[in-house]
Amino acid sequence: MSETSAQVQANPLLKAWQTPFETPPFAEIKPEHFLPAFEQAFADHSAEIAAITHDPTLPDFANTITALERSGKLLSKVAAVFYDLVSAHSNPAILEIDKEVSLRMARHWNPIMMNAVLFGRIAMLHEKRSSVGLTGEQKRLLERTYTRFHRAGAGLDDAAKARMAEINERLANLGTSFSHHLLGDEQEWFMELGEDDRAGLSDTYVAAAKAAAEERGMAGKAIVTLSRSSVEPFLQSSDRRELREKVYKAFTARGDNGNANDNNAAIVEILQLREESARILGYPTYAAYRLEDSMAKTPEAVRGLLERVWKPARERALADRDALQALIAEEGGNFALAPWDWRYYAEKLRQAKANFDDAAIKPYLVLDHMIEAAFDCATRLFGITFEERKDIPVWHPDVRVWEVRDRDGKHKALFYGDYFARPSKRSGAWMTSLRDQQKLDGAVAPLVINVCNFAKGADGAPSLLSPDDARTLFHEFGHGLHGMLSDVTYPSLAGTSVFTDFVELPSQLYEHWQEQPQVLQRFARHYRSGEPLPDDLLKRFLAARKFNQSFATVEFVSSALVDLEFHTQPASASRDVRAFEQKELEKIGMPAEISLRHRPTQFGHIFSGDHYASGYYSYMWSEVMDADAFGAFEEAGDIFDPATARRLHDDIYSSGGSRDPEEAYVAFRGREPEPDALLRRRGLLTAPEAA
C-alpha cells in the first residue's frame, strides 16, 4: 500500500463513511485529521475547476454550471464537520487549526471566484439564458452563479484581483480572530453565587447555575456565566443590584476589555478592508455593495424600515422608562434607573400590571416537551414525523438525533439537536447542516443541526426554558425545517441558500406556533406533576406577551442602525469604535437606560464573518413578512389549515433559493406583505402607555 493510500485509510474524513445514512463518524475524527483532509479536498476541487475551465468544448449548462455544482464534494464534507466542531465543541487544537484553515480557505477560493476564463464561460451562458431552453430552477441557478462570480471580482483587471485576494485573506483571518476573542472572554469570566448572592433567583435558576459550575469542574458551587441564557434571567430576577451591575458590565464588555481578547483593532481593520473591497468593485460603500444582492436592494430602503419602527418604539420606551423610575421611587429607591435595572423593574411592573412573571411559567416549559411541540406542529403542517435514533454518531454526549420521514414514511432527513450551554460552545443559537439536500445525481437527504445554549437542569432535573428560550427553540427549528423540507435539484439552491433578508422568514414565522393556546395547552406541562398549564396562567402569559416590547425593539433596531452606519459611513469615521458607537446612539436618541443588543466588540453577526454585515436589519425585514404571513392561517380560521400549509411548504420551505423571494412570498400570500403587521404584532401601533 502506498503512503498516500495508507494516509487515506487512516483518515476517517477521507474514507467512505460506513455509518447509518453515511453520517460523520465523530468518535473517529481527531483534530490532526483535518489539515490533511483539507489539503486533499483543496487539491481535488482545484483539479475539478481546472477541468471545467479548460474544457475545449463550447460552454453549455451541463459542462459549466452543472459541473460546478458537482465540484467540491469532499471540501463541503470536510468543512461541514470542521465548522460544526469549531462552533459547537471546540478545543485549543481545533481553534488553532481554524486560524490556518480560514487563511487556506480564502487562498483556495480567491483564484476560483476570480478566474477570468471560468467567468467567461458563465457570462457567455448568462447572455443567452433566454434561448437555451432552461427550466425555471436552472435559470435561477445560472443567474445566481453569474452574480456570485461577478460580485467576487471575476471581471476585474489583474491588479485589482490581486488586491481583492489579499483583502479576502486578511478578512478571513480577522473574522476568525474576532470569534476566538469573543469565545475567550466568555470562557474566562464567571461569577460565583454564594448563599447570600441568590436573593430573588428562582430554584430553577440556581439549579442551572449549579449545573454550569459542574460543567466547569466546580461541583457543589453555583455560577453565572456570560451565556445570554445565564445573564438575562439573572438581570431579570436578582435582588442584588450591585451584582446585576457586575454581570451586566461583564456581559456588555465582551471583546472590549483591553486584554488579549480585545476586538477594537480588528473592527477598525475589517471596516477599512470592506470599504476598500467595495470601492474596487465599483460601489460607493460596503452597504451599497452588500444590499444590492438582497430583497432590500439599497441602504435607503433599510434605513426607511428601521426608522419607521424606531420612532414609535423609542417613544414607548421613554414612557416605559418613566414608569420604571416611578416604581423605583415607590419602593423608596434613591437612584436613577440604570441599564442593569431595566429587566428587573420591568419584570416587577409586569407582575403588578399583567400578574405574570416568567418564573411562574418556566416549570411548564420543559425542554423535551417543547421539542415535542416543535415536532408536532411540523407533523400537523407538513406531514413529516420524527423518531429518535440512538445509533447515529454525535460530537458530544448531549447531542440527540431524530430521523425525519415524509408523509409516505420515506426517509427525508436527520435532525441533530445540541441544546445545552458548555464552555466548548460559542454563545447564541444557530442552524447549520452537515450535508445539504440535492437531487443532481440521485436524492441526497440533508443532515440538519440546531445548536442552542440552554441551561441544563441539575441533579437529573429536566431543563426548563424561559418563554424567550422556547421561542428560540422554535426559531431555530424553523430554520431547520427550511433545510429539511428543501426539495431542489442543485445544491447551491438548497434550503437556506436564500437572501439574508429572506432567510429569517421561515424561522420567525415558525415562532408563532410556539405561543398558540392550543399548542401550549397540550405541551406546556409541569415538570414535576405533569399537570397542564392552568388556563388562568396561560391567559396571563398571552396577555403579557407585548409587555416590554419597546425595550426589545429598541435594543434590536439600534444594533441594526449601528451596523448600517458602520458600513455606509467612511471607515475613517469609526477609527475609535467606542466613540463612533456613542455618537450614533446620541444621534438616534438612544435611551441611556437601554444598551445595544450587541455592542460592536461582541457583534459576531457582522464581524466574525460577513454573512450579516450591513444585514442585521434582516430579522426585522423578515418580521414584516412573518407577521403578515401568519395572518394567512388566522384568516383561514385554523393555524394548521391544510391548504395554507401546503402553499407554505411549496412556496417558502421547500423551494430554497430556486425562485425569487418576492415572487415566492406573493405566491404564498397572494399579495405583498403589509408592513403595519410588524408594528401591530409588537404592540407599537397604539398610543404609548406605561410598559
Salt bridges, closest charged atoms under 4 A:
GLU39 OE2 - ARG104 NH1 2.71
GLU96 OE1 - LYS99 NZ 3.46
ASP98 OD2 - HIS180 NE2 2.84
GLU143 OE2 - ARG140 NH1 3.26
GLU166 OE1 - ARG163 NH1 2.85
GLU169 OE1 - ARG107 NE 2.96
GLU186 OE2 - ARG254 NH1 2.83
GLU192 OE1 - LYS221 NZ 3.97
GLU195 OE2 - ARG198 NH1 3.41
ASP197 OD1 - ARG240 NH1 2.90
GLU232 OE2 - ARG228 NH1 2.77
GLU232 OE2 - ARG343 NH2 3.19
GLU232 OE2 - ARG597 NH1 3.83
GLU242 OE2 - ARG240 NH2 2.54
GLU245 OE2 - LYS249 NZ 2.64
ASP256 OD1 - ARG578 NH2 2.82
ASP256 OD2 - ARG599 NH2 3.10
GLU269 OE2 - ARG170 NE 2.71
GLU275 OE2 - ARG279 NH2 3.90
GLU276 OE2 - ARG163 NE 2.69
GLU292 OE1 - ARG151 NH1 3.28
ASP293 OD2 - ARG144 NH2 2.69
GLU315 OE2 - LYS311 NZ 3.77
ASP322 OD1 - ARG321 NE 3.49
GLU331 OE2 - LYS348 NZ 2.78
ASP341 OD2 - ARG241 NH2 2.71
ASP341 OD1 - ARG244 NH2 2.67
GLU347 OE1 - ARG350 NH2 2.90
ASP358 OD1 - ARG350 NH2 2.63
ASP368 OD1 - ARG400 NH1 2.94
ASP376 OD2 - ARG522 NH1 2.97
GLU388 OE2 - LYS390 NZ 3.62
GLU388 OE1 - ARG400 NH2 2.92
ASP391 OD2 - ARG389 NH2 2.75
ASP398 OD2 - HIS396 ND1 3.68
ASP398 OD2 - LYS456 NZ 3.04
GLU403 OE1 - ARG389 NH1 2.77
GLU403 OE2 - ARG405 NH2 3.34
GLU403 OE2 - HIS411 ND1 2.95
ASP418 OD2 - ARG422 NH2 2.59
ASP418 OD1 - LYS425 NZ 3.10
ASP441 OD1 - ARG70 NH2 2.71
ASP441 OD2 - LYS73 NZ 3.90
ASP468 OD1 - ARG471 NH2 2.34
ASP487 OD1 - LYS439 NZ 2.72
GLU504 OE1 - HIS475 NE2 3.15
GLU504 OE1 - HIS479 NE2 3.01
GLU511 OE2 - HIS475 ND1 2.71
GLU511 OE1 - ARG681 NH2 3.94
GLU515 OE1 - ARG471 NH1 3.99
GLU515 OE2 - ARG545 NH1 3.27
ASP536 OD2 - ARG540 NH2 3.04
GLU555 OE1 - ARG343 NH2 3.70
GLU555 OE2 - ARG597 NH1 2.89
ASP563 OD1 - HIS567 ND1 3.07
GLU565 OE2 - ARG303 NH2 2.93
GLU565 OE1 - LYS587 NZ 3.74
GLU581 OE2 - ARG599 NE 2.88
GLU584 OE2 - LYS583 NZ 3.24
GLU584 OE1 - LYS587 NZ 2.81
GLU593 OE1 - ARG321 NH1 3.82
GLU623 OE2 - ARG681 NH1 3.83
GLU623 OE1 - ARG682 NH2 2.89
ASP626 OD1 - HIS512 NE2 2.63
ASP626 OD1 - ARG681 NH1 2.83
ASP628 OD2 - ARG669 NE 3.38
ASP628 OD1 - ARG671 NH1 3.00
GLU635 OE2 - ARG669 NH2 2.81
ASP650 OD1 - ARG646 NH1 3.16
ASP650 OD1 - HIS649 ND1 2.81
ASP651 OD1 - ARG659 NH1 3.00
GLU663 OE2 - ARG659 NE 3.23
GLU674 OE1 - ARG680 NH2 2.86
ASP676 OD1 - ARG308 NH2 2.52
